[in-house]
Amino acid sequence: MKNFTIILELINYDKKEFPIKFLKKALEILGKEKLNILVGDLLFWQKIIYTSPTMANKGKITNKDFYLLKDHEMIEGYKIFFKNCPELKEFFLLKEDKIFHHPNLSLEEVGKLRKLINEGYELTMKINIGSPKK
């Protein structure tokens, strides 16, 4: 079984002032704002998604097996992130414009990864509804 310490640091990254161990170098190079986006998107991809209450009752999730990167800037950001946080490569594989689970992960490990993220990562959303009428 893999050591999930890096995953726990990703989950707790936004709750701490500074990363403890694995993310320090990536933070120095990418900066806080860029690293926030990369970590948040990676964790969001792993949140457990049910397409309906029926599917939830059956325990059937509909997560994608890969995360498609939106543009060149995101691809370059993840290249830098993975280079400066090599522990990520135990769980994820960056290939061209997609991130996959590492092929050496068992289904049990992918399940544990998703469960840790689903239970530990609080999704925050900001919605811009425009300016108020005067």
N, CA, C and O of each residue as an XYZ file, in Angstrom:
536
protein
N       0.845     -1.188      0.000
C       0.000      0.000      0.000
C       0.882      1.241      0.000
O       1.890      1.295      0.705
N       0.508      2.211     -0.774
C       1.266      3.452     -0.921
C       1.169      4.315      0.338
O       0.261      4.168      1.155
N       2.146      5.223      0.461
C       2.136      6.201      1.530
C       1.329      7.410      1.039
O       1.711      8.055      0.062
N       0.243      7.707      1.698
C      -0.679      8.765      1.256
C      -0.370     10.124      1.886
O      -1.215     11.019      1.856
N       0.822     10.291      2.455
C       1.180     11.538      3.127
C       1.111     12.738      2.184
O       0.650     13.807      2.583
N       1.563     12.576      0.941
C       1.511     13.684     -0.019
C       0.060     14.092     -0.286
O      -0.236     15.277     -0.441
N      -0.831     13.120     -0.338
C      -2.247     13.419     -0.584
C      -2.817     14.210      0.589
O      -3.579     15.157      0.394
N      -2.449     13.823      1.797
C      -2.916     14.554      2.982
C      -2.376     15.986      2.989
O      -3.074     16.911      3.405
N      -1.134     16.169      2.529
C      -0.592     17.534      2.466
C      -1.333     18.363      1.412
O      -1.575     19.552      1.619
N      -1.690     17.747      0.291
C      -2.488     18.459     -0.716
C      -3.832     18.898     -0.130
O      -4.263     20.035     -0.324
N      -4.481     17.988      0.583
C      -5.790     18.276      1.184
C      -5.685     19.419      2.188
O      -6.547     20.297      2.232
N      -4.630     19.402      2.988
C      -4.484     20.393      4.051
C      -3.758     21.659      3.606
O      -3.577     22.582      4.400
N      -3.344     21.706      2.347
C      -2.551     22.838      1.858
C      -3.227     24.180      2.088
O      -2.581     25.118      2.555
N      -4.502     24.294      1.775
C      -5.177     25.594      1.913
C      -5.530     25.936      3.359
O      -5.948     27.058      3.648
N      -5.363     24.976      4.266
C      -5.672     25.218      5.675
C      -4.457     25.697      6.456
O      -4.589     26.171      7.585
N      -3.276     25.576      5.861
C      -2.039     25.947      6.539
C      -1.430     27.178      5.883
O      -1.668     27.452      4.707
N      -0.655     27.904      6.646
C       0.013     29.096      6.114
C       1.081     28.711      5.090
O       1.183     29.325      4.029
N       1.877     27.686      5.420
C       2.942     27.229      4.525
C       2.945     25.709      4.481
O       2.633     25.058      5.477
N       3.297     25.139      3.327
C       3.371     23.678      3.230
C       4.422     23.111      4.185
O       5.425     23.761      4.479
N       4.180     21.913      4.657
C       5.072     21.280      5.620
C       6.305     20.698      4.943
O       7.430     20.949      5.375
N       6.096     19.913      3.872
C       7.200     19.144      3.337
C       7.221     19.111      1.811
O       8.083     19.730      1.188
N       6.303     18.412      1.226
C       6.359     18.087     -0.194
C       6.143     19.287     -1.118
O       6.719     19.333     -2.205
N       5.342     20.236     -0.715
C       4.952     21.328     -1.602
C       5.845     22.563     -1.504
O       5.635     23.529     -2.238
N       6.833     22.548     -0.615
C       7.660     23.744     -0.387
C       8.329     24.256     -1.661
O       8.233     25.440     -1.983
N       9.004     23.366     -2.381
C       9.738     23.792     -3.575
C       8.776     24.280     -4.661
O       9.042     25.282     -5.323
N       7.669     23.578     -4.841
C       6.673     23.991     -5.838
C       6.111     25.367     -5.486
O       5.887     26.186     -6.376
N       5.884     25.627     -4.212
C       5.378     26.934     -3.775
C       6.378     28.042     -4.100
O       5.989     29.109     -4.575
N       7.667     27.790     -3.844
C       8.705     28.784     -4.131
C       8.734     29.136     -5.614
O       8.899     30.301     -5.973
N       8.576     28.145     -6.467
C       8.703     28.360     -7.911
C       7.408     28.888     -8.541
O       7.441     29.814     -9.352
N       6.279     28.299     -8.169
C       4.996     28.661     -8.795
C       4.307     29.850     -8.139
O       3.560     30.573     -8.798
N       4.549     30.058     -6.858
C       3.839     31.089     -6.116
C       2.531     30.549     -5.569
O       1.994     29.562     -6.072
N       2.025     31.201     -4.540
C       0.846     30.717     -3.821
C      -0.408     30.675     -4.706
O      -1.148     29.692     -4.679
N      -0.648     31.724     -5.479
C      -1.875     31.783     -6.281
C      -1.926     30.659     -7.323
O      -2.945     29.983     -7.460
N      -0.833     30.466     -8.048
C      -0.788     29.420     -9.083
C      -0.875     28.034     -8.454
O      -1.590     27.167     -8.956
N      -0.146     27.823     -7.352
C      -0.185     26.510     -6.692
C      -1.578     26.226     -6.133
O      -2.034     25.083     -6.173
N      -2.254     27.241     -5.618
C      -3.636     27.068     -5.138
C      -4.534     26.520     -6.244
O      -5.327     25.606     -6.020
N      -4.399     27.087     -7.431
C      -5.225     26.658     -8.571
C      -4.909     25.224     -8.954
O      -5.822     24.421     -9.149
N      -3.620     24.886     -9.065
C      -3.216     23.545     -9.478
C      -3.645     22.484     -8.466
O      -4.172     21.437     -8.841
N      -3.417     22.760     -7.190
C      -3.812     21.804     -6.143
C      -5.332     21.661     -6.113
O      -5.851     20.547     -6.054
N      -6.041     22.784     -6.154
C      -7.500     22.749     -6.109
C      -8.102     21.968     -7.263
O      -9.022     21.176     -7.061
N      -7.596     22.180     -8.467
C      -8.115     21.462     -9.633
C      -7.823     19.970     -9.550
O      -8.672     19.146     -9.888
N      -6.629     19.628     -9.102
C      -6.262     18.207     -8.970
C      -7.159     17.515     -7.949
O      -7.620     16.397     -8.181
N      -7.404     18.170     -6.831
C      -8.273     17.585     -5.803
C      -9.726     17.527     -6.266
O     -10.421     16.543     -6.012
N     -10.182     18.566     -6.937
C     -11.566     18.590     -7.416
C     -11.841     17.429     -8.368
O     -12.915     16.830     -8.330
N     -10.869     17.114     -9.218
C     -11.004     15.988    -10.152
C     -11.267     14.685     -9.399
O     -11.959     13.802     -9.905
N     -10.721     14.567     -8.205
C     -10.853     13.323     -7.449
C     -12.053     13.282     -6.500
O     -12.326     12.247     -5.893
N     -12.765     14.396     -6.370
C     -13.970     14.372     -5.528
C     -14.940     13.343     -6.102
O     -15.087     13.233     -7.319
N     -15.589     12.604     -5.237
C     -16.515     11.561     -5.674
C     -17.789     12.215     -6.208
O     -18.407     13.049     -5.546
N     -18.162     11.814     -7.423
C     -19.323     12.406     -8.093
C     -20.349     11.319     -8.382
O     -20.025     10.265     -8.929
N     -21.584     11.595     -8.005
C     -22.708     10.723     -8.337
C     -23.599     11.494     -9.299
O     -23.831     12.688     -9.110
N     -24.100     10.819    -10.329
C     -24.927     11.528    -11.305
C     -26.382     11.618    -10.907
O     -27.148     12.370    -11.509
N     -26.777     10.845     -9.879
C     -28.167     10.901     -9.440
C     -28.265     10.301     -8.045
O     -27.350      9.602     -7.610
N     -29.363     10.562     -7.335
C     -29.555      9.934     -6.021
C     -29.571      8.412     -6.122
O     -29.098      7.728     -5.215
N     -30.109      7.880     -7.212
C     -30.139      6.423     -7.395
C     -28.733      5.864     -7.471
O     -28.430      4.845     -6.850
N     -27.861      6.535     -8.240
C     -26.470      6.093     -8.363
C     -25.757      6.207     -7.015
O     -24.943      5.350     -6.669
N     -26.058      7.257     -6.258
C     -25.450      7.424     -4.940
C     -25.879      6.297     -4.011
O     -25.059      5.753     -3.270
N     -27.158      5.945     -4.048
C     -27.644      4.851     -3.205
C     -26.989      3.527     -3.565
O     -26.796      2.672     -2.701
N     -26.650      3.355     -4.827
C     -25.991      2.133     -5.280
C     -24.482      2.198     -5.089
O     -23.786      1.197     -5.260
N     -23.974      3.384     -4.733
C     -22.533      3.559     -4.540
C     -21.763      3.633     -5.845
O     -20.555      3.395     -5.858
N     -22.433      3.958     -6.941
C     -21.773      4.021     -8.260
C     -21.338      5.454     -8.545
O     -22.159      6.367     -8.640
N     -20.037      5.622     -8.678
C     -19.498      6.952     -8.953
C     -19.266      7.117    -10.450
O     -19.179      6.134    -11.186
N     -19.168      8.362    -10.891
C     -18.996      8.635    -12.315
C     -17.769      9.507    -12.582
O     -17.766     10.299    -13.525
N     -16.736      9.368    -11.765
C     -15.522     10.146    -11.985
C     -14.843      9.728    -13.287
O     -14.876      8.561    -13.677
N     -14.235     10.698    -13.943
C     -13.463     10.422    -15.150
C     -12.128      9.779    -14.742
O     -11.620     10.008    -13.645
N     -11.580      8.972    -15.653
C     -10.298      8.318    -15.403
C      -9.111      9.232    -15.691
O      -7.961      8.860    -15.454
N      -9.393     10.422    -16.198
C      -8.327     11.373    -16.484
C      -8.847     12.785    -16.259
O     -10.053     13.024    -16.205
N      -7.905     13.713    -16.129
C      -8.230     15.130    -15.993
C      -7.652     15.834    -17.215
O      -6.434     15.862    -17.392
N      -8.498     16.392    -18.047
C      -8.083     17.081    -19.263
C      -7.702     18.514    -18.912
O      -8.507     19.274    -18.375
N      -6.457     18.867    -19.228
C      -5.970     20.213    -18.926
C      -6.480     21.189    -19.979
O      -6.518     20.884    -21.171
N      -6.870     22.367    -19.509
C      -7.606     23.326    -20.333
C      -6.772     24.021    -21.403
O      -7.245     24.231    -22.520
N      -5.555     24.374    -21.074
C      -4.771     25.175    -22.021
C      -3.282     24.995    -21.761
O      -2.870     24.297    -20.834
N      -2.491     25.643    -22.605
C      -1.033     25.526    -22.528
C      -0.493     25.995    -21.173
O       0.436     25.396    -20.630
N      -1.069     27.050    -20.641
C      -0.607     27.584    -19.351
C      -0.801     26.561    -18.225
O       0.065     26.402    -17.365
N      -1.943     25.873    -18.240
C      -2.199     24.839    -17.221
C      -1.239     23.658    -17.395
O      -0.717     23.130    -16.414
N      -1.012     23.250    -18.635
C      -0.092     22.138    -18.908
C       1.299     22.477    -18.383
O       1.926     21.664    -17.704
N       1.777     23.671    -18.697
C       3.104     24.093    -18.234
C       3.151     24.188    -16.708
O       4.150     23.820    -16.092
N       2.075     24.679    -16.105
C       2.008     24.759    -14.647
C       2.120     23.389    -14.001
O       2.857     23.217    -13.030
N       1.397     22.414    -14.531
C       1.467     21.055    -13.981
C       2.825     20.406    -14.235
O       3.290     19.621    -13.409
N       3.469     20.714    -15.357
C       4.819     20.180    -15.608
C       5.772     20.657    -14.514
O       6.556     19.879    -13.970
N       5.690     21.943    -14.205
C       6.541     22.515    -13.148
C       6.178     21.905    -11.794
O       7.059     21.553    -11.010
N       4.887     21.782    -11.527
C       4.403     21.214    -10.265
C       4.921     19.789    -10.080
O       5.466     19.463     -9.025
N       4.759     18.946    -11.082
C       5.194     17.552    -10.985
C       6.717     17.450    -10.882
O       7.235     16.580    -10.182
N       7.434     18.333    -11.577
C       8.899     18.313    -11.520
C       9.392     18.666    -10.117
O      10.371     18.095     -9.638
N       8.716     19.600     -9.466
C       9.163     20.084     -8.161
C       8.462     19.426     -6.986
O       8.713     19.771     -5.831
N       7.603     18.499     -7.276
C       6.954     17.694     -6.237
C       6.875     16.254     -6.774
O       5.793     15.767     -7.099
N       8.025     15.586     -6.863
C       8.082     14.262     -7.497
C       7.222     13.201     -6.807
O       6.901     12.179     -7.413
N       6.852     13.431     -5.565
C       5.994     12.477     -4.846
C       4.629     12.328     -5.523
O       3.977     11.293     -5.385
N       4.198     13.357     -6.250
C       2.922     13.282     -6.973
C       2.921     12.142     -7.984
O       1.878     11.557     -8.274
N       4.107     11.834     -8.518
C       4.222     10.816     -9.563
C       3.915      9.412     -9.051
O       3.744      8.490     -9.849
N       3.845      9.237     -7.738
C       3.427      7.941     -7.187
C       1.931      7.719     -7.409
O       1.470      6.578     -7.443
N       1.181      8.798     -7.559
C      -0.274      8.719     -7.665
C      -0.817      9.169     -9.027
O      -1.851      8.686     -9.488
N      -0.102     10.099     -9.657
C      -0.606     10.685    -10.892
C       0.457     10.653    -11.984
O       1.657     10.688    -11.711
N      -0.013     10.586    -13.218
C       0.867     10.585    -14.378
C       0.425     11.704    -15.307
O      -0.722     11.735    -15.752
N       1.339     12.621    -15.598
C       1.061     13.728    -16.510
C       1.530     13.314    -17.897
O       2.712     13.044    -18.112
N       0.591     13.268    -18.834
C       0.919     12.842    -20.199
C       0.227     13.782    -21.174
O      -0.999     13.793    -21.293
N       1.044     14.573    -21.872
C       0.565     15.574    -22.821
C      -0.424     16.527    -22.146
O      -0.014     17.319    -21.297
N      -1.714     16.475    -22.496
C      -2.684     17.411    -21.926
C      -3.652     16.740    -20.946
O      -4.760     17.229    -20.726
N      -3.223     15.615    -20.362
C      -4.082     14.887    -19.420
C      -3.281     14.434    -18.202
O      -2.074     14.202    -18.271
N      -3.993     14.318    -17.092
C      -3.434     13.713    -15.891
C      -4.241     12.444    -15.635
O      -5.472     12.465    -15.645
N      -3.541     11.353    -15.407
C      -4.150     10.054    -15.144
C      -3.737      9.578    -13.762
O      -2.788     10.100    -13.178
N      -4.449      8.586    -13.239
C      -3.941      7.875    -12.071
C      -2.714      7.104    -12.525
O      -2.665      6.636    -13.663
N      -1.734      6.968    -11.662
C      -0.554      6.186    -12.020
C      -0.993      4.752    -12.296
O      -1.777      4.198    -11.525
N      -0.510      4.134    -13.375
C      -0.962      2.785    -13.724
C      -0.631      1.720    -12.672
O      -1.240      0.650    -12.669
N       0.321      2.001    -11.786
C       0.664      1.038    -10.734
C      -0.296      1.076     -9.545
O      -0.213      0.230     -8.654
N      -1.210      2.058     -9.528
C      -2.186      2.118     -8.435
C      -3.225      1.013     -8.614
O      -3.742      0.795     -9.710
N      -3.511      0.337     -7.538
C      -4.578     -0.669     -7.581
C      -5.931      0.044     -7.474
O      -5.990      1.215     -7.100
N      -6.995     -0.653     -7.798
C      -8.336     -0.081     -7.645
C      -8.597      0.281     -6.186
O      -9.263      1.275     -5.899
N      -8.081     -0.511     -5.283
C      -8.226     -0.224     -3.851
C      -7.530      1.081     -3.485
O      -8.066      1.878     -2.715
N      -6.335      1.301     -4.034
C      -5.597      2.535     -3.750
C      -6.292      3.753     -4.366
O      -6.336      4.814     -3.744
N      -6.830      3.614     -5.569
C      -7.591      4.710     -6.185
C      -8.812      5.018     -5.329
O      -9.153      6.183     -5.124
N      -9.468      3.976     -4.831
C     -10.618      4.173     -3.946
C     -10.235      4.897     -2.672
O     -10.948      5.793     -2.222
N      -9.106      4.510     -2.087
C      -8.642      5.169     -0.857
C      -8.286      6.625     -1.142
O      -8.613      7.513     -0.355
N      -7.617      6.867     -2.265
C      -7.259      8.226     -2.669
C      -8.506      9.096     -2.762
O      -8.554     10.187     -2.195
N      -9.507      8.610     -3.475
C     -10.753      9.372     -3.642
C     -11.475      9.556     -2.317
O     -12.038     10.620     -2.062
N     -11.465      8.544     -1.480
C     -12.144      8.648     -0.186
C     -11.464      9.702      0.692
O     -12.140     10.522      1.313
N     -10.133      9.681      0.742
C      -9.398     10.682      1.532
C      -9.717     12.096      1.057
O      -9.977     12.990      1.862
N      -9.694     12.283     -0.255
C      -9.956     13.613     -0.817
C     -11.413     14.004     -0.604
O     -11.705     15.141     -0.233
N     -12.311     13.081     -0.833
C     -13.730     13.385     -0.680
C     -14.075     13.789      0.753
O     -14.874     14.699      0.977
N     -13.471     13.108      1.709
C     -13.765     13.396      3.119
C     -12.971     14.595      3.651
O     -13.438     15.299      4.546
N     -11.773     14.826      3.103
C     -10.904     15.851      3.672
C     -10.884     17.185      2.953
O     -10.588     18.210      3.567
N     -11.192     17.191      1.669
C     -11.103     18.416      0.882
C     -12.464     19.081      0.794
O     -13.413     18.510      0.259
N     -12.550     20.298      1.328
C     -13.790     21.066      1.255
C     -13.760     21.926      0.009
O     -12.889     22.779     -0.158
N     -14.702     21.694     -0.841
C     -14.813     22.452     -2.080
C     -15.405     23.821     -1.782
O     -16.460     23.932     -1.158
N     -14.714     24.860     -2.235
C     -15.242     26.215     -2.081
C     -15.477     26.786     -3.466
O     -14.658     26.625     -4.371
N     -16.592     27.445     -3.614
C     -16.922     28.042     -4.902
C     -17.283     29.502     -4.702
O     -17.952     29.872     -3.737
N     -16.828     30.314     -5.629
C     -17.194     31.729     -5.629
C     -17.975     31.977     -6.897
O     -17.535     31.625     -7.992
N     -19.121     32.576     -6.746
C     -19.976     32.847     -7.902
C     -20.140     34.354     -8.021
O     -20.547     35.027     -7.075
N     -19.821     34.862     -9.182
C     -19.979     36.284     -9.439
C     -21.372     36.500    -10.026
O     -21.667     36.046    -11.131
N     -22.210     37.185     -9.289
C     -23.575     37.410     -9.762
C     -23.744     38.816    -10.329
O     -24.860     39.263    -10.595
N     -22.633     39.495    -10.508
C     -22.702     40.847    -11.068
C     -22.808     41.901     -9.998
O     -22.822     41.600     -8.804
N     -22.883     43.119    -10.429
C     -22.994     44.217     -9.480
C     -24.459     44.511     -9.174
O     -25.328     44.327    -10.027
N     -24.723     44.965     -7.962
C     -26.103     45.245     -7.592
C     -26.677     46.415     -8.386
O     -25.936     47.297     -8.822
N     -27.994     46.422     -8.572
C     -28.666     47.540     -9.263
C     -28.677     48.748     -8.360
O     -28.777     48.629     -7.139
N     -28.575     49.909     -8.968
C     -28.576     51.151     -8.189
C     -29.920     51.806     -8.256
O     -30.120     52.866     -7.662
